[in-house]
Amino acid sequence: MYGIINLYKEKGITSFKQINMLKQVFPGMKIGHTGTLDPIAEGVLIVCVGKATRIADYIQCQKKVYLTEMILGLSTDSYDITGKELSKEPAEDVSNDEIVNVIKTFIKKQSQKPPIYSAKKVKGKKLYQYAFENKDVEIKESNIEILSIEDININNILYQDIPMKKISFKVECSKGTYIRSLCHDIGKSLNKYGTMSGLIRLQVGNFGISDSKKINEIINLASEGKINELLTPIEKAINLRSIYLNLSDVKKYVNGVKIQTEYNQNDYIIREINDHIIGIGKVDENGILKGKVMLDENYK
């Protein structure tokens, strides 16, 4: 038994705590995530169960969609409102048109610096560990892409009696994008401070928030013996074409024998003729199929 769970990560709780609760539903099985959410955030958290953990990288690299909220005029050390306040300033002098125009300039491929309070690893150590230890570390920029920004809404607010702006928008982005950094950078481009105040992950690849389930729903379904209803098959999680092999070639494939095909260079879901999934393979530039991820080794 293996598959994917579309978990609704609730606000105010860590991703790891919710994943640990899932482990009680699947005792003895390997559980892995495809990208955590900060405690302040909520929404889609994709969890791989059993052998599906072997395809986590395929899901992790898919695009993500967020509903974001930020405060213009506020700065914190974590780039969100849970962090230590560093500075405050009025922001009512920035026009809404200027805000919209600046936000839209971020729709492009770009380099982005992760926040110091993040799980990004540098020299085998997570950045937030350097922050907690008050140690200096060089944070290198990562290549990311903002694919779209829509539904921009701007409201005047008073934050601790200081006139600021609350901005919300929907953003579609690539793997590795930090929305906290995006909010910080938007503020910087407007010559103001910018801090994320809310985040909902609406989508990861093929998984949307409308189909996600909260941890209590999952526990209840499991107690009713409906675990299989929770698991999404891997072919619905990754956007790959399939290659069908006869039994003889399946045995060769599982035993590491290269197979000549007429397929173009790419990764493919490998199936037996009866549609049973064997794993994920890679076809090289010469049409040679090699095993990459094995999901069923019973054909050896």
Phi, psi and omega per residue, in radians:
M1 nan 2.197 3.067
Y2 -2.743 2.831 -3.139
G3 2.897 -2.931 -3.059
I4 -2.049 2.430 3.058
I5 -2.004 2.274 3.073
N6 -1.636 1.598 -3.071
L7 -1.569 2.374 3.008
Y8 -1.566 1.843 3.111
K9 -1.337 2.151 -3.079
E10 -1.492 2.668 -3.106
K11 -1.191 2.494 3.055
G12 1.545 0.080 3.140
I13 -2.307 2.594 -3.127
T14 -1.344 2.674 3.083
S15 -1.057 -0.683 -3.078
F16 -1.160 -0.607 3.116
K17 -1.147 -0.718 3.135
Q18 -1.217 -0.634 3.091
I19 -1.157 -0.676 3.089
N20 -1.101 -0.604 3.071
M21 -1.158 -0.602 3.096
L22 -1.155 -0.582 -3.131
K23 -1.074 -0.443 3.086
Q24 -1.261 -0.458 3.106
V25 -1.346 -0.553 -3.119
F26 -2.120 1.165 -3.078
P27 -1.071 2.349 3.095
G28 1.421 -0.079 -3.121
M29 -1.767 2.603 3.112
K30 -1.286 2.348 3.136
I31 -2.200 2.343 3.125
G32 -2.531 2.580 3.136
H33 -1.734 2.965 3.127
T34 -2.091 0.463 -3.122
G35 2.316 1.979 -3.054
T36 -1.397 2.949 3.028
L37 -2.061 2.513 3.075
D38 -1.123 2.744 3.113
P39 -0.954 -0.605 -3.136
I40 -1.195 -0.370 -3.048
A41 -1.626 2.834 3.073
E42 -2.507 2.969 3.075
G43 2.049 -2.679 -2.975
V44 -1.157 2.140 3.033
L45 -2.269 1.919 -3.067
I46 -1.483 2.203 -3.097
V47 -2.103 2.283 3.125
C48 -1.723 2.374 -3.094
V49 -2.046 2.343 3.091
G50 1.154 -2.403 -3.104
K51 -1.132 -0.273 3.109
A52 -1.121 -0.320 3.073
T53 -1.069 -0.371 -3.126
R54 -1.259 -0.279 -3.140
I55 -1.897 0.236 -3.091
A56 -0.976 -0.662 -3.115
D57 -1.093 -0.571 3.137
Y58 -1.168 -0.636 3.130
I59 -1.349 -0.693 -3.080
Q60 -1.066 -0.535 -3.080
C61 -1.471 -0.034 -3.129
Q62 -1.381 2.784 -3.107
K63 -1.138 2.736 3.128
K64 -2.266 2.632 3.114
V65 -2.190 2.319 -3.111
Y66 -2.251 2.606 2.882
L67 -1.789 2.064 -2.959
T68 -2.028 2.541 3.043
E69 -2.296 2.372 -3.134
M70 -2.431 2.761 3.070
I71 -1.953 2.167 3.085
L72 -1.609 2.072 -3.107
G73 2.118 -0.036 -3.093
L74 -2.182 2.429 3.103
S75 -2.221 2.360 3.041
T76 -2.317 2.875 -3.107
D77 -1.264 -0.356 -3.119
S78 -1.769 -0.037 -3.076
Y79 1.226 0.164 2.996
D80 -2.397 2.990 -2.993
I81 -1.296 -0.074 3.069
T82 -1.450 -0.205 -3.082
G83 -1.490 3.134 3.111
K84 -1.306 2.229 3.116
E85 -1.160 2.292 3.128
L86 -1.860 -0.765 -3.088
S87 -2.663 2.708 3.050
K88 -2.410 2.591 3.104
E89 -2.750 2.683 3.065
P90 -1.136 2.593 3.131
A91 -2.338 0.175 -3.085
E92 -1.237 -0.242 -3.124
D93 -1.370 -0.205 3.121
V94 -1.506 2.184 -3.101
S95 -1.301 2.695 3.115
N96 -1.105 -0.659 3.122
D97 -1.090 -0.711 3.127
E98 -1.128 -0.714 3.120
I99 -1.064 -0.832 -3.130
V100 -1.074 -0.793 -3.106
N101 -1.104 -0.709 3.135
V102 -1.194 -0.751 3.132
I103 -1.013 -0.714 -3.094
K104 -1.191 -0.369 3.103
T105 -1.217 -0.235 3.139
F106 -1.481 -0.049 3.122
I107 -1.406 1.543 -3.068
K108 -3.093 3.005 2.946
K109 -1.338 2.440 -3.039
Q110 -2.813 2.965 3.017
S111 -1.743 2.442 -3.091
Q112 -2.393 2.381 3.104
K113 -1.633 2.159 3.113
P114 -1.140 2.704 3.051
P115 -1.186 2.655 3.104
I116 -1.122 -0.569 3.069
Y117 -1.574 1.352 3.127
S118 -2.620 2.927 -3.112
A119 -1.559 0.087 3.079
K120 -1.017 2.310 -3.080
K121 -1.648 2.398 3.019
V122 -2.275 2.096 -3.094
K123 0.965 0.726 3.067
G124 1.332 0.153 -3.084
K125 -2.238 2.410 -3.132
K126 -1.253 2.523 -3.058
L127 -1.028 -0.681 -3.102
Y128 -1.128 -0.401 3.086
Q129 -1.200 -0.671 3.052
Y130 -1.095 -0.705 -3.128
A131 -1.119 -0.786 -3.136
F132 -1.110 -0.576 -3.135
E133 -1.537 0.010 3.132
N134 1.002 0.712 3.141
K135 -1.875 2.459 3.094
D136 -1.304 2.506 3.107
V137 -2.632 2.477 3.099
E138 -1.392 2.115 3.136
I139 -1.781 1.970 -3.137
K140 -1.504 2.606 3.120
E141 -1.328 2.636 3.099
S142 -1.977 2.621 3.080
N143 -1.458 2.126 3.137
I144 -2.345 3.053 3.070
E145 -2.473 2.262 2.964
I146 -1.637 1.983 -3.039
L147 -1.460 -0.613 3.106
S148 -2.827 2.658 2.985
I149 -2.352 2.132 -3.060
E150 -2.329 3.011 3.020
D151 0.924 0.884 3.135
I152 -1.358 2.160 3.090
N153 -2.185 2.400 -3.072
I154 -2.275 2.281 3.122
N155 -2.337 2.506 3.036
N156 -1.376 2.355 3.127
I157 -2.372 2.858 2.951
L158 -1.904 2.094 3.089
Y159 -2.005 1.946 -3.071
Q160 0.893 0.793 3.102
D161 1.186 0.211 3.097
I162 -1.875 2.236 -3.138
P163 -1.231 2.020 3.131
M164 -2.233 -3.017 3.113
K165 -2.201 2.394 3.006
K166 -1.849 2.186 -3.064
I167 -2.110 2.332 3.043
S168 -2.205 2.597 3.115
F169 -2.848 2.796 3.067
K170 -1.784 2.268 -3.090
V171 -2.217 2.344 3.045
E172 -1.892 2.221 -2.992
C173 -2.544 2.964 -3.129
S174 -1.502 2.994 3.019
K175 -0.967 2.499 3.042
G176 1.511 0.008 3.137
T177 -1.389 2.277 3.035
Y178 -1.771 1.997 -3.122
I179 -1.174 -0.558 3.067
R180 -1.045 -0.725 3.107
S181 -1.177 -0.655 3.105
L182 -1.053 -0.802 3.132
C183 -1.092 -0.738 3.101
H184 -1.064 -0.779 -3.086
D185 -1.226 -0.612 3.070
I186 -1.076 -0.795 3.093
G187 -1.031 -0.777 -3.135
K188 -1.057 -0.697 3.141
S189 -1.186 -0.376 3.096
L190 -1.681 0.152 -3.085
N191 1.024 0.626 3.106
K192 -2.389 2.939 3.006
Y193 -1.399 2.592 3.091
G194 -2.415 2.311 -3.102
T195 -2.430 2.333 3.108
M196 -1.236 2.336 -3.133
S197 -2.044 -0.139 3.114
G198 -2.946 2.628 -3.118
L199 -2.688 2.236 3.030
I200 -2.185 2.125 3.057
R201 -1.465 2.022 -3.058
L202 -1.559 -0.485 -3.018
Q203 -2.771 2.494 2.941
V204 -2.281 1.921 -3.115
G205 0.972 -2.105 -3.113
N206 -1.507 0.002 -3.051
F207 -1.789 2.130 -3.135
G208 -1.907 2.844 -3.075
I209 -1.171 -0.489 -3.116
S210 -1.163 -0.401 -3.133
D211 -1.750 0.007 -3.102
S212 -1.381 2.758 -3.118
K213 -2.242 2.403 3.083
K214 -1.290 2.795 -3.033
I215 -1.030 -0.647 -3.141
N216 -1.159 -0.641 3.076
E217 -1.098 -0.738 -3.129
I218 -1.125 -0.774 3.129
I219 -1.086 -0.714 3.140
N220 -1.146 -0.759 3.120
L221 -1.114 -0.689 3.124
A222 -1.120 -0.674 -3.140
S223 -1.181 -0.373 3.104
E224 -1.608 0.108 3.130
G225 1.316 0.449 -3.080
K226 -1.930 0.648 -3.101
I227 -1.042 -0.699 -3.110
N228 -1.084 -0.457 3.098
E229 -1.208 -0.347 -3.116
L230 -1.452 -0.418 -2.980
L231 -1.625 2.135 3.051
T232 -1.555 2.290 3.115
P233 -1.081 2.619 -3.045
I234 -1.127 -0.500 -3.117
E235 -1.148 -0.362 3.087
K236 -1.541 -0.166 -3.093
A237 -1.661 -0.451 -3.089
I238 -2.189 2.525 -3.064
N239 -1.678 1.313 3.122
L240 -2.226 2.511 3.018
R241 -1.276 2.904 -3.105
S242 -1.941 2.585 2.949
I243 -2.023 2.250 -3.136
Y244 -1.775 2.275 -3.130
L245 -2.060 2.530 3.005
N246 -1.309 2.967 -3.033
L247 -1.024 -0.675 -3.136
S248 -1.085 -0.783 3.141
D249 -1.260 -0.539 3.079
V250 -1.055 -0.776 3.138
K251 -1.098 -0.698 3.091
K252 -1.097 -0.792 -3.101
Y253 -1.056 -0.831 -3.107
V254 -1.129 -0.524 -3.130
N255 -1.603 0.200 3.018
G256 1.471 0.205 3.119
V257 -1.413 2.311 3.122
K258 -1.269 2.472 -3.084
I259 -2.150 2.253 3.098
Q260 -1.343 2.287 3.116
T261 -2.294 3.074 3.058
E262 -1.888 0.313 -3.099
Y263 -1.530 2.707 3.099
N264 -1.329 2.808 -3.134
Q265 -1.075 2.133 -3.135
N266 3.065 3.068 2.968
D267 -1.631 2.552 -3.099
Y268 -2.451 2.636 2.926
I269 -1.348 2.261 -3.114
I270 -1.758 2.204 -3.106
R271 -2.238 2.686 2.929
E272 -1.387 2.845 -3.109
I273 -0.921 -0.578 -3.118
N274 -1.381 0.135 3.063
D275 1.548 -0.077 -3.133
H276 -1.167 2.320 -3.102
I277 -1.428 2.248 3.124
I278 -1.713 -0.657 -3.125
G279 2.931 -2.738 3.084
I280 -2.151 2.270 -3.127
G281 -2.122 2.927 -3.141
K282 -2.158 2.245 3.047
V283 -1.721 2.213 -3.110
D284 -1.508 -3.054 -3.065
E285 -1.133 -0.286 3.124
N286 -1.729 0.116 3.134
G287 1.437 0.208 -3.132
I288 -1.496 2.193 3.126
L289 -1.603 2.243 3.084
K290 -2.225 2.598 3.097
G291 -1.222 2.482 3.129
K292 -2.195 -0.870 3.091
V293 -2.253 2.154 -3.126
M294 -1.775 2.190 3.134
L295 -1.948 -0.313 3.091
D296 -2.514 1.946 -3.094
E297 -1.860 0.302 -3.071
N298 -1.366 0.055 -3.096
Y299 -1.704 0.026 -3.110
K300 -1.178 nan nan
